[in-house]
């Protein structure tokens, strides 16, 4: 009798188990894939609804509003999901608004030049449609579009901000609590919604409890720098017994060298001469000597020591290598607002009233950018941390703080240029002497600084590539402040032998060139040329 094949001699049970395991594994994998695919296909609606009919963030909102009505009122902004199931949980108000005209560009709202003094009639900004009125809600739910310098993104943020203010603002001084839920990967504009106000974050969901008074300041600003900002509210601050306590200060920063110690001393003296009621704060790094720190303190500054911050976009050894140290001003959290002023400015008129403006307020510089030599900001450790996180991802057109801040704060408010008057002159046959206006609040000394020249005239006249920065009338304004200094402060503004030699060299070059203005002919009487430091 023939023998049976080998496979028939073994028991079939192990083979059966193997086939069963393979079948179960395939079934589980297929089910998981189908569930995953279904989940992916519903991502557009999961923001508001889920299989149990509760939005992902709804329990958190209910906890925050536990003393509120049983059925909350929700306002929906730029939300496209199906609301059918969500209607059973809350009263919904869908905010419909006309989208801003697509032909409008960012430059239309942030132009390089505006008619500051209204010589051509009242200033106007292009229109960004904002709904004229809203029903009061408890919570705003919004999805903001992504982008940089995107007008529609700005519109959505402003619609949300206006809706929150309308629901939470009370002219009697008591502000009703309102919340906003931002859904999606794109964050709201940090210029409008403070990171300090974010109280919960998980995945693509963020809940903010906005400071309504601060938000009120912002929605009352022009939609861009297309108009001079004119706030209608006193500065926001800490509320105590229905009164707002606001602390403000002027601040400047010195880092890397002592080149601007004299400028900072003159700046402090000029501010004090305007009878300010604000504090004066100077942030200094280790490069400023104890002797200079004593002089700066005697000039009126309260000194705070800092570690400098390097710009990742500046070349090694460049003048702006550590200009990101300016970001430290956001760490002055004991103050509600500060006005930062570079140490190469002097103040001619009291600036205290301009603390009424919100962050970030500045004077225009070029294209849609602002000049960071004088800016109003609102200190916040949260904002400082956010900016530090961005220093490697945001660019800087000049490698320094001005380029970086213009990328971080694309929505800013325009001060009149007389608050930061840049000492620069274009070809103007009617002003060949480069006279400055009489109504300025400050002068920003571009080019060679006054303390780097003789007292007798602005030495920028001696250098062909710097003559556009020359102005004897502006020069005299700085030296007028110097003359009022205490005698123990003046040595900090002395000339070194190297500085004196440079001035003499370029006076000789100007004489050889025969510059018609004849500044090189002036007989110098400045005693500092014989009292080198």
C-alpha positions in Angstrom: 0.0 0.0 0.0 1.4 3.4 -1.0 2.4 5.7 1.9 0.5 8.9 2.5 2.0 12.3 1.5 4.0 13.9 4.3 1.6 16.8 4.8 -1.3 14.4 5.4 0.5 12.7 8.1 0.6 16.0 10.3 -2.4 17.3 12.1 -4.1 20.2 10.4 -4.9 22.3 13.7 -1.7 24.5 13.7 -2.3 25.4 10.1 -5.9 26.4 10.9 -4.7 28.6 13.7 -2.2 30.3 11.5 -4.8 31.1 8.8 -7.2 32.4 11.5 -4.6 34.8 12.9 -3.8 36.1 9.4 -7.5 36.7 8.7 -8.1 38.6 12.0 -5.0 40.7 11.4 -6.2 41.7 8.0 -9.7 42.5 9.3 -8.3 44.7 12.1 -6.0 46.6 9.7 -8.9 47.2 7.2 -11.2 48.4 10.0 -8.5 50.8 11.3 -7.8 52.2 7.9 -11.5 52.8 7.2 -11.9 54.6 10.5 -8.8 56.7 9.8 -10.0 57.5 6.3 -13.4 58.5 7.7 -11.7 60.7 10.3 -9.6 62.4 7.6 -12.6 63.0 5.4 -14.4 64.8 8.2 -11.6 67.2 9.3 -13.4 70.2 7.9 -16.4 69.6 10.3 -14.6 68.2 13.3 -13.9 71.7 14.6 -17.6 72.1 15.5 -19.1 68.6 15.6 -18.1 65.1 16.5 -19.7 61.7 16.9 -21.0 62.7 20.3 -22.3 66.0 19.0 -19.8 68.0 21.3 -17.1 70.3 19.8 -13.7 69.3 20.9 -13.3 72.5 23.0 -16.9 72.8 24.3 -16.4 71.3 27.7 -13.6 73.8 28.4 -15.8 76.7 27.4 -18.6 75.4 29.6 -16.2 75.2 32.5 -15.0 78.8 32.0 -18.6 80.1 31.8 -20.0 78.0 34.5 -21.9 81.0 36.0 -23.3 81.9 32.6 -26.6 81.0 30.9 -27.5 77.4 30.3 -27.5 77.9 26.6 -24.6 80.1 25.5 -24.7 82.5 22.6 -22.0 81.8 20.0 -20.9 84.0 17.1 -19.3 82.3 14.2 -16.8 84.1 12.0 -15.3 82.6 8.9 -16.6 79.1 9.8 -17.7 76.9 6.9 -18.6 73.7 8.8 -22.2 72.2 9.1 -23.8 73.7 12.2 -26.9 71.4 12.4 -25.8 69.4 15.5 -24.2 72.4 17.1 -27.5 74.2 17.2 -28.8 72.0 20.0 -25.9 73.2 22.2 -26.0 76.9 21.8 -27.7 79.9 20.2 -25.7 80.5 17.0 -25.1 83.8 15.3 -23.3 83.4 11.9 -21.5 86.7 11.2 -21.8 87.4 7.5 -19.6 90.2 6.1 -18.6 91.5 2.8 -15.1 90.4 2.0 -12.5 93.1 1.3 -12.0 93.8 -2.3 -9.3 91.5 -3.7 -7.7 94.3 -5.7 -6.7 96.0 -2.4 -3.1 95.3 -1.4 -1.3 95.7 1.9 0.5 98.8 0.6 -2.9 100.5 0.2 -3.4 100.3 3.9 0.2 100.9 4.9 1.4 103.5 2.4 4.9 105.0 2.4 3.6 108.5 2.6 0.4 110.1 4.0 -0.8 113.7 4.0 -0.1 114.1 7.8 -1.3 117.6 8.1 -4.4 117.3 6.0 -3.2 119.8 3.3 -5.2 117.9 0.7 -8.3 117.4 2.8 -9.3 114.9 5.4 -7.2 111.7 5.5 -9.0 108.5 4.6 -8.1 104.8 4.5 -9.4 102.3 2.0 -12.4 100.4 3.2 -12.3 97.1 5.0 -15.9 96.1 5.5 -16.8 95.6 9.1 -20.4 94.7 10.1 -21.9 97.8 11.6 -23.6 96.0 14.5 -23.6 92.7 16.2 -25.8 90.7 18.6 -24.1 90.3 21.9 -22.6 86.9 22.3 -20.8 84.9 25.0 -18.3 83.2 22.8 -16.8 84.0 19.3 -15.6 81.0 17.3 -13.4 81.9 14.4 -11.0 80.5 11.8 -8.4 83.0 10.6 -6.8 82.6 7.2 -3.0 82.1 6.9 -0.6 84.6 5.3 1.7 87.5 5.9 0.5 91.0 5.1 -2.8 89.5 3.9 -5.7 92.0 3.9 -8.4 89.3 4.3 -6.5 87.9 7.3 -6.5 91.4 8.8 -10.2 91.8 8.1 -11.1 88.5 9.9 -9.1 89.5 12.9 -10.7 92.9 13.0 -14.2 91.5 12.7 -13.6 89.1 15.6 -12.1 91.9 17.7 -15.0 94.3 17.0 -17.5 91.5 17.9 -15.8 90.9 21.2 -15.7 94.5 22.1 -19.3 95.0 21.2 -20.3 92.0 23.4 -18.0 92.8 26.3 -17.6 96.6 26.5 -19.6 98.6 29.0 -19.3 102.4 29.0 -20.0 102.3 32.7 -16.6 100.7 33.4 -17.7 97.2 34.1 -16.6 94.8 31.3 -18.5 91.6 30.7 -16.4 88.5 30.3 -16.4 87.1 26.7 -14.2 84.4 25.1 -13.0 83.6 21.6 -12.1 80.2 20.3 -9.7 80.1 17.3 -9.7 76.9 15.3 -7.3 75.7 12.8 -3.5 75.8 12.4 -3.3 79.5 11.7 -2.9 81.6 14.8 -4.6 85.0 15.2 -2.6 88.1 14.7 -0.4 88.8 17.8 -0.7 92.5 17.1 -4.4 92.3 17.9 -4.8 89.3 20.2 -2.2 89.2 23.0 -0.6 86.0 23.8 -1.1 86.9 27.5 -4.9 86.5 26.9 -4.6 82.9 25.7 -5.8 80.7 28.5 -6.0 77.2 26.8 -4.4 75.5 23.9 -4.5 72.0 22.6 -3.8 70.9 19.1 -5.4 73.3 16.6 -7.7 74.9 19.2 -7.0 78.0 21.3 -9.2 79.9 23.7 -8.6 83.5 24.6 -10.1 85.7 27.3 -9.3 89.1 25.9 -8.7 92.2 27.9 -11.6 94.2 26.5 -10.2 97.6 27.4 -7.0 96.9 25.5 -8.9 95.5 22.6 -11.2 98.6 22.6 -8.1 100.7 22.1 -7.1 98.7 19.0 -10.5 98.6 17.2 -10.6 102.4 17.5 -7.4 102.7 15.6 -7.4 103.3 11.8 -7.4 100.0 9.8 -3.7 100.7 8.9 -1.0 103.4 8.9 -2.9 105.1 6.1 -4.0 107.7 8.7 -2.4 109.3 11.8 -3.7 107.4 14.8 -5.8 109.4 17.3 -6.9 107.2 20.2 -10.2 108.1 22.0 -9.4 106.4 25.3 -7.0 106.8 28.1 -4.2 104.1 28.3 -5.2 100.7 29.5 -3.8 99.4 32.7 -4.5 97.4 35.9 -8.0 97.9 37.3 -8.3 98.7 41.0 -11.7 99.5 42.5 -13.1 100.6 39.1 -10.0 102.8 38.4 -7.3 101.9 36.0 -3.7 102.2 37.2 -1.3 102.6 34.4 2.5 102.8 34.8 4.5 104.2 31.9 8.2 104.8 31.2 10.7 106.0 28.6 13.4 103.5 27.9 16.6 103.2 25.9 19.2 100.5 25.5 23.0 100.5 25.5 25.0 97.5 24.5 28.3 96.3 23.0 30.2 99.6 23.4 30.2 103.0 25.1 29.8 104.9 21.9 26.3 106.1 22.8 26.8 106.9 26.5 26.9 110.6 25.7 23.8 110.4 23.6 21.9 108.6 26.3 22.9 111.3 28.8 21.7 114.0 26.5 18.5 112.1 25.8 17.7 111.8 29.5 18.4 115.5 30.1 16.2 116.5 27.2 13.2 114.3 28.4 13.5 115.7 32.0 13.5 119.3 30.6 10.0 118.6 29.2 8.7 118.1 32.8 7.7 114.5 32.2 5.9 112.5 34.9 7.1 109.2 33.6 10.1 107.0 34.7 13.3 106.8 32.7 14.7 103.3 32.3 18.1 102.4 30.7 18.9 98.8 29.9 22.7 98.2 29.8 24.9 95.2 29.1 28.3 94.4 30.6 30.2 96.6 28.1 29.1 99.8 29.9 31.7 100.6 32.6 30.7 101.3 36.3 31.9 104.9 35.8 29.6 105.4 32.8 26.7 103.8 34.6 27.1 106.3 37.5 27.1 109.1 34.9 23.9 107.7 33.3 22.3 107.4 36.7 23.2 111.0 37.5 21.7 112.1 34.2 18.3 110.7 35.3 18.2 107.0 34.2 17.2 104.1 36.4 19.6 101.4 35.3 18.8 97.7 34.7 21.5 95.3 33.6 20.8 92.9 30.8 22.4 90.1 28.7 22.6 91.3 25.1 20.9 89.3 22.3 22.6 88.6 19.0 20.8 89.0 15.6 21.0 85.7 13.7 20.8 87.8 10.5 23.6 90.3 11.1 27.2 89.7 10.0 29.8 89.1 12.7 31.2 92.4 13.9 28.6 94.5 12.1 27.2 97.6 13.8 23.8 95.9 14.3 25.1 92.5 15.5 23.5 92.8 18.9 20.6 95.1 18.0 18.1 92.4 19.0 19.0 93.4 22.6 16.2 96.0 22.1 13.7 93.1 22.5 14.5 93.2 26.3 12.1 96.2 26.6 9.2 93.7 26.5 10.5 92.3 29.8 9.8 95.6 31.7 6.5 94.0 32.9 6.2 96.3 35.9 5.1 98.9 33.3 1.9 99.0 31.3 3.4 100.8 28.4 6.9 102.1 27.5 8.1 104.4 24.7 11.5 103.2 23.5 13.8 106.0 22.2 17.2 105.4 20.5 20.1 107.2 22.2 20.8 109.3 19.1 17.6 111.4 19.6 16.7 114.3 21.8 13.2 115.3 22.9 12.1 118.9 22.4 8.4 118.7 23.5 6.6 116.6 26.1 5.6 113.2 24.8 3.6 112.0 27.8 0.2 112.3 26.0 1.3 109.7 23.4 1.1 106.9 25.9 -2.6 106.9 25.0 -1.7 104.9 21.9 -1.6 101.1 21.7 1.2 98.7 20.7 2.8 99.1 18.2 2.9 102.8 17.4 5.7 104.4 15.4 6.6 106.8 12.6 6.7 105.6 9.0 10.1 104.8 7.5 10.0 103.3 4.0 7.4 101.5 1.9 5.0 99.9 4.4 7.6 99.8 7.2 8.0 101.8 10.4 11.2 103.3 12.0 12.1 101.5 15.2 14.1 104.5 16.7 10.9 105.5 18.6 8.2 103.0 19.3 5.5 102.5 21.8 5.1 99.0 23.1 3.3 97.1 25.9 5.7 95.0 28.0 4.9 91.3 28.3 7.0 88.3 29.2 4.8 86.2 27.0 5.4 88.6 24.1 9.1 88.6 24.7 9.1 84.7 24.7 7.1 84.8 21.4 9.6 87.2 19.8 12.5 85.1 20.9 10.9 82.0 19.4 10.6 83.9 16.1 14.2 85.3 15.7 15.3 82.4 13.6 12.1 82.1 11.5 11.4 85.8 10.8 13.7 87.6 8.5 15.2 91.1 8.8 15.8 93.2 5.7 18.6 95.1 7.4 19.8 92.3 9.7 18.8 94.3 12.7 15.9 94.9 15.1 14.0 97.3 12.7 13.7 94.6 10.0 12.7 92.0 12.5 10.1 94.1 14.3 8.5 95.0 11.0 8.0 91.3 10.3 6.7 90.6 13.8 4.3 93.6 13.9 2.9 94.0 10.4 -0.2 95.8 11.8 1.1 99.1 13.3 -0.2 102.6 14.1 1.2 105.7 12.6 2.6 108.5 14.8 3.0 111.9 13.1 6.6 112.2 11.7 7.4 115.1 14.0 7.5 112.5 16.9 10.6 110.9 15.3 11.9 113.5 12.9 14.7 111.9 10.9 17.5 114.3 10.2 17.9 113.6 6.5 17.5 116.0 3.6 16.9 115.2 0.0 17.8 117.6 -2.8 15.7 120.7 -2.0 16.7 124.0 -3.7 14.4 125.9 -1.3 16.2 124.5 1.8 19.9 124.3 0.9 20.8 125.2 4.5 18.8 122.1 5.8 16.8 124.0 8.3 14.5 121.9 10.5 10.8 122.7 11.3 9.9 124.5 14.5 7.1 122.2 15.7 9.1 119.0 16.3 8.8 116.7 19.3 12.2 115.0 18.7 15.2 115.0 16.4 16.7 111.7 15.3 20.4 112.4 14.5 21.3 110.3 11.5 24.8 110.3 10.2 27.7 111.5 12.4 26.3 112.3 15.9 26.6 115.8 17.3 29.0 114.7 20.1 31.3 113.2 17.4 31.6 116.7 15.8 32.8 120.1 17.0 30.2 122.2 18.8 30.7 124.9 16.1 29.0 123.1 13.2 27.6 119.8 12.0 30.7 117.9 10.6 28.4 115.9 8.2 28.9 118.9 5.9 32.5 117.9 5.4 31.8 114.4 3.9 30.1 114.2 0.5 28.3 111.0 1.2 26.9 112.3 4.5 25.9 115.9 3.6 22.3 114.8 3.3 22.4 114.3 7.1 23.9 117.8 7.8 21.9 120.5 9.6 23.3 123.3 11.7 19.9 124.2 13.1 19.4 120.6 14.3 23.0 120.5 15.5 22.4 123.6 17.7 19.4 122.0 19.3 21.5 119.1 20.6 24.2 121.4 21.9 21.6 123.5 23.7 20.8 120.4 25.8 24.5 119.9 26.4 24.9 123.5 27.7 22.2 122.7 30.4 24.0 119.6 31.6 25.6 119.5 35.0 29.3 120.1 34.7 30.1 116.6 35.9 28.1 115.1 33.0 29.9 117.0 30.2 33.1 114.9 30.3 31.1 111.9 29.1 30.7 113.9 25.8 34.4 114.7 25.3 36.5 114.1 22.2 39.1 111.4 21.9 42.3 112.1 19.9 41.0 109.7 17.3 37.7 111.5 17.0 39.5 114.9 16.7 41.9 113.6 14.1 39.0 112.3 12.0 37.3 115.7 12.1 40.5 117.5 11.1 41.1 115.0 8.2 37.7 115.6 6.7 37.8 119.4 7.2 41.0 119.2 5.0 39.2 117.1 2.4 36.3 119.5 2.3 38.7 122.4 1.9 40.4 120.7 -1.0 37.0 119.9 -2.6 36.0 123.6 -2.1 32.5 122.9 -0.8 30.5 126.0 -1.4 28.8 126.0 1.9 32.2 126.9 3.4 31.8 125.1 6.7 35.5 124.1 6.5 36.3 127.8 6.8 34.7 128.2 10.3 37.2 129.0 13.0 36.6 126.3 15.6 36.2 127.4 19.2 35.1 124.1 20.8 37.3 123.7 23.9 36.9 120.0 23.7 39.5 119.8 20.9 42.2 120.7 23.5 40.7 118.5 26.3 40.9 115.0 24.8 39.6 112.2 26.9 
